[in-house]
Amino acid sequence: MTLKLNSIGLNKNPKDTTVVVAMSGGVDSSTVAGMMRQEGYNVIGITLKLYDNNKEVAHSKQCCSGQDVMDAKRVADKLNIEHKVLFYQSKFKEGVVDNFVESYLKGETPIPCIQCNKTVKFNDLFKESKKLNADALITGHYVKSITKNNVTNMYRAIDENRDQSYFLFNTTRDQLNYLRFPLGSILKSETRELAKKLNLNVADKPDSQDICFVPNGDYVSVIEKIRPDAFKKGNIKNAGGKVIGVHDGIVNFTIGQRKGIKVAAKDPLYVVEINAEKNEIIVGSKKQLLKNQIKLKNLNLLSDSKEFENEILVKVRSTGKLLKSKIKIKNRNDATLSLQEDEYGISPGQACVFYSKDQYGYKVLGGGWIKK
């Protein structure tokens, strides 16, 4: 007898299906654990402790702290599910925090959340779930997944204000076929309603907003603590190469920045380039921030190469809009993107994520890192 597909697209009864739910201690992942439990799955919750608390971060809106571990444990007890805590502080520092600092020293603008998802959250959690013989790894991310013939594709979430597909472009094909994202087809407001119906203590918990290891968004203080030698004075030049000021360290600047340049000028000045080798900041007009050619490296492709022969849609920053584009892929470490629309302030170190539209929505085709 052929079983009907269960809610996560597998030919098994929920009671015979073991799922690992990544529980951060927030409302989204807690609700997912509750949904799976209510549907009759055998649920194992796993929470990652990624950094050690200190006074600076104790009251900020962040994830993966000691308080979140306790919140996740309380939810697991309420749902009567098994719960494990994995202590990944050293892995997190090496794979995410150190990478974040080094990226700024190269004149880039990093996105540690993508690095975190790629390393400890999906890579290590994927391995741990396999060790537990789980049938799937489930998270509270707002992306939609469609599984057909045992192949899962990732799509933008229904709730576009919450969509996290940009941050998950580096997910591998093997991981994606194993992952499930139940919240991708509902609104955030519906998630909170579900949490209330499940009587979860985190139903009204505020969303995490800061980068977890950056208290109050002050990334410069993090770099100062880890690499105090990073703050070297250097020249601020205009687009013509003329020295017009002095800076206290390139890590204080990002592409497109207007405030904090501290150079008097008739028209507003923006950071248009950061030259790490020469320790220089190049400033210019807003018009000089307009770009339509991008060099990419370290690609992660989730789709057939034929899809890249046509015009695709891309996002060049997490808060950016979808832009029409054409791409030439030389190899996994070299691609050139030609935007069909101008865009301001594109920065090395950011991700460029590829999409196409079909009957299910905007499908993630993969992405790469902006090199130039």
C-alpha positions in Angstrom: 0.0 0.0 0.0 1.3 3.4 -0.9 1.1 6.0 1.8 -0.1 9.5 1.2 2.7 12.1 1.4 2.9 13.6 4.9 3.0 17.4 5.5 6.8 17.4 4.9 6.5 15.5 1.6 7.7 12.1 2.7 5.9 8.7 2.2 5.6 7.9 5.9 3.1 8.3 8.7 4.0 11.2 10.9 4.2 8.8 13.9 6.9 6.9 12.1 8.8 10.0 11.0 11.5 11.5 13.2 12.3 15.2 12.7 15.0 17.4 14.2 13.7 21.0 14.8 16.4 23.7 15.2 15.1 25.6 18.2 16.6 29.0 18.8 14.3 29.9 21.6 12.4 32.4 19.5 8.7 32.3 18.5 9.3 31.0 15.0 11.3 27.8 15.7 9.2 27.2 18.9 6.0 27.3 16.8 7.5 24.9 14.2 8.3 22.4 17.0 4.7 22.8 18.3 3.3 22.3 14.8 5.3 19.1 14.2 4.4 17.7 17.6 0.7 18.5 17.0 0.8 16.7 13.7 2.1 13.6 15.4 5.8 13.6 14.3 8.5 12.3 16.6 10.3 15.6 17.4 13.8 16.2 18.7 14.6 19.8 19.5 18.2 21.0 19.2 19.4 24.4 20.4 22.8 25.8 19.6 24.7 27.9 22.2 27.0 30.0 20.0 28.5 32.6 22.3 28.9 33.4 25.9 26.7 36.1 27.4 28.2 39.3 28.8 26.7 42.4 30.3 26.7 44.2 26.9 24.4 41.7 25.2 22.2 40.6 28.1 19.4 42.9 27.2 19.7 43.2 23.4 17.4 41.6 20.9 19.6 38.8 19.8 19.5 35.0 19.3 21.4 32.0 20.5 22.2 33.4 24.0 21.9 31.7 27.4 18.4 33.2 27.8 17.3 31.7 24.5 18.6 28.3 25.4 16.4 28.4 28.6 13.4 29.6 26.5 13.9 26.7 24.1 14.2 24.2 27.0 10.9 25.5 28.5 9.1 25.1 25.1 10.5 21.6 24.7 9.2 20.7 28.2 5.8 22.2 27.4 5.6 20.1 24.2 7.0 17.0 25.9 9.7 16.5 23.3 13.3 15.5 23.6 15.7 18.5 23.7 19.5 18.7 23.2 21.8 21.7 23.6 25.0 21.7 21.5 27.8 24.0 22.6 29.4 25.5 19.5 31.1 28.6 20.8 34.5 27.8 19.4 33.2 26.7 16.1 31.1 29.8 15.9 34.0 32.1 16.7 36.3 30.5 14.1 33.7 30.1 11.3 31.7 33.3 11.8 33.2 35.9 14.1 36.8 35.7 12.9 35.5 35.7 9.3 33.4 38.8 10.0 36.4 40.7 11.3 38.7 39.7 8.5 36.2 40.7 5.9 36.1 44.3 7.3 39.9 44.4 7.2 39.7 43.6 3.5 37.4 46.6 2.9 34.3 44.4 2.5 30.9 44.5 4.2 30.2 41.0 5.5 27.0 39.2 6.3 27.7 36.9 9.2 24.2 35.4 9.2 24.8 33.7 5.9 28.2 32.4 7.2 26.4 31.1 10.3 23.7 29.3 8.3 26.3 27.8 6.1 28.6 26.6 8.9 27.2 25.7 12.3 23.5 26.0 11.7 23.2 23.8 8.6 26.4 22.0 8.1 26.9 20.8 11.7 23.3 20.5 12.5 22.7 18.6 9.3 25.4 16.1 10.4 24.0 15.9 13.9 20.5 15.2 12.5 21.8 12.4 10.3 23.5 10.8 13.3 20.1 10.8 15.1 18.6 9.0 12.0 16.1 11.9 11.6 14.1 11.9 8.4 14.3 15.7 8.1 15.8 18.8 9.6 13.2 21.5 10.2 13.7 25.2 10.9 11.7 28.3 11.5 13.1 30.3 8.6 10.7 32.2 6.4 11.4 30.5 3.1 9.0 28.3 1.2 10.1 24.8 0.1 8.4 22.7 -2.5 9.3 19.0 -2.6 8.7 16.9 -5.8 10.1 13.5 -6.6 12.4 13.8 -3.5 13.9 17.0 -4.8 13.3 20.2 -2.7 13.5 23.7 -4.1 13.6 26.9 -2.1 11.3 29.8 -2.8 10.8 33.3 -1.3 8.4 33.3 1.6 4.7 34.3 1.2 5.5 37.0 3.8 7.9 39.1 1.8 8.7 41.4 4.8 10.0 38.3 6.6 11.5 36.4 3.7 15.0 35.0 4.6 15.9 33.3 1.3 18.7 35.8 0.7 20.4 34.5 3.8 20.1 30.8 2.8 21.5 30.9 -0.8 24.6 28.9 0.4 22.5 25.9 1.3 23.8 22.8 -0.6 21.6 20.6 -2.7 21.9 17.7 -0.2 21.0 20.0 2.7 18.0 21.4 0.8 16.6 18.0 0.1 16.8 17.2 3.8 15.5 20.6 5.1 11.9 21.7 5.5 10.6 25.2 6.2 6.9 25.1 7.4 6.6 28.9 8.0 7.3 29.9 4.4 3.6 29.7 3.4 2.2 31.7 6.3 2.4 35.3 7.6 4.4 36.2 10.8 1.1 37.3 12.4 -0.3 33.8 11.8 2.9 32.3 13.5 2.3 34.3 16.6 -1.4 33.2 16.6 -0.3 29.6 16.4 2.1 30.1 19.2 -0.7 31.5 21.4 -3.0 28.6 20.5 -0.1 26.2 21.5 0.2 28.2 24.7 3.9 28.7 24.3 5.7 31.0 26.7 7.5 32.8 23.8 4.3 33.8 21.8 4.9 37.5 22.5 8.7 37.4 22.6 10.3 40.2 20.4 12.1 39.1 17.3 15.9 39.1 17.3 17.2 42.1 15.4 20.9 42.5 16.1 23.7 40.3 14.8 24.0 38.0 17.9 27.6 38.9 18.7 27.4 42.6 17.9 25.8 44.5 20.8 23.5 47.3 19.7 24.8 47.1 16.2 28.2 48.5 17.2 30.3 46.2 14.9 33.4 48.5 15.3 33.7 47.7 19.0 33.7 44.0 18.2 36.6 44.5 15.7 38.4 46.7 18.2 38.3 44.0 20.8 39.5 41.2 18.5 41.9 43.2 16.3 42.9 46.5 18.0 45.7 46.8 15.4 43.0 47.3 12.6 42.6 51.0 13.3 45.3 52.7 11.2 45.0 56.2 9.9 45.0 56.7 6.1 44.0 59.0 3.3 40.5 60.0 2.1 40.7 60.8 -1.6 38.2 62.0 -4.1 37.6 60.2 -7.4 40.4 62.2 -9.1 42.9 60.9 -6.6 43.3 64.1 -4.6 43.8 63.7 -0.8 41.0 65.6 0.9 41.0 64.1 4.4 42.3 61.5 6.9 40.4 58.5 8.3 41.0 56.5 11.5 40.7 53.1 10.0 38.9 51.6 6.9 36.8 49.4 9.2 34.8 52.5 10.1 33.4 52.7 6.6 31.1 50.8 4.2 30.3 51.4 0.6 27.5 54.0 0.2 28.1 55.6 3.6 27.4 59.3 3.9 27.7 60.1 7.6 31.0 60.2 9.5 33.3 61.0 6.5 34.1 64.3 8.2 35.2 66.1 5.0 33.7 69.5 4.1 32.2 69.7 0.6 29.7 71.7 -1.3 27.7 68.5 -2.4 27.1 65.4 -0.2 30.0 62.9 -0.4 29.6 59.1 -0.2 32.1 56.3 0.2 32.4 54.8 -3.3 35.4 52.6 -2.8 37.5 51.1 0.0 41.1 50.2 -1.0 42.4 47.9 1.8 45.8 47.5 0.2 46.5 51.2 0.2 44.5 51.8 3.4 42.4 54.5 1.5 38.8 55.6 1.4 37.6 57.0 -2.0 34.6 59.3 -1.8 32.4 60.8 -4.5 28.9 61.8 -5.6 25.8 59.6 -5.3 25.9 59.2 -9.1 29.3 57.5 -8.7 27.7 54.8 -6.6 25.6 53.7 -9.6 26.8 50.2 -10.8 25.5 47.7 -13.3 28.5 45.3 -13.7 29.3 42.9 -10.8 32.1 40.3 -10.5 31.1 37.3 -8.3 33.1 34.5 -6.6 32.4 31.3 -4.6 29.1 30.5 -6.4 26.6 28.0 -5.0 24.3 26.9 -7.8 21.0 25.1 -6.9 19.6 24.9 -10.4 20.2 23.6 -13.9 22.6 25.7 -16.0 19.8 26.3 -18.6 18.0 28.5 -16.2 21.0 30.9 -16.3 20.8 31.3 -20.1 17.8 33.6 -19.8 17.3 36.8 -17.9 17.2 36.2 -14.1 16.3 38.2 -11.1 18.9 39.1 -8.4 19.2 40.6 -5.0 22.4 42.4 -4.2 21.6 43.2 -0.5 19.2 41.7 2.0 16.9 44.7 2.0 17.2 45.3 -1.8 14.6 44.7 -4.5 14.7 42.1 -7.2 16.7 43.4 -10.2 16.5 42.1 -13.8 19.9 40.7 -14.8 22.0 38.5 -17.1 24.8 36.3 -15.9 27.8 34.7 -17.5 29.1 31.8 -15.4 32.7 30.8 -16.1 33.1 28.4 -13.2 32.1 28.1 -9.6 34.6 30.8 -8.6 34.0 33.3 -11.4 30.9 34.9 -12.9 30.0 38.3 -14.3 26.6 39.8 -13.7 25.1 42.5 -15.9 22.3 44.3 -14.2 19.5 45.5 -16.6 18.7 48.2 -14.0 21.1 50.6 -12.3 21.7 50.0 -8.5 23.4 52.2 -5.9 26.1 51.2 -3.5 26.9 47.6 -4.3 29.5 46.4 -1.9 32.2 43.6 -2.0 31.5 41.1 0.8 27.7 41.2 0.3 25.9 38.3 -1.3 24.2 38.3 -4.7 21.3 35.8 -4.8 19.7 34.5 -8.0 15.9 34.0 -8.5 13.5 32.9 -11.3 9.7 33.1 -11.3 7.5 30.0 -11.8 4.0 28.9 -10.8 5.1 28.5 -7.1 6.7 31.9 -6.7 10.3 33.1 -6.8 12.6 30.2 -6.8 16.2 30.5 -5.4 18.6 29.4 -8.1 21.7 30.0 -5.9 24.0 32.9 -5.5 27.6 34.1 -5.0 29.7 36.6 -3.2 30.3 40.1 -4.6 34.0 40.4 -5.4 34.1 43.7 -7.4 
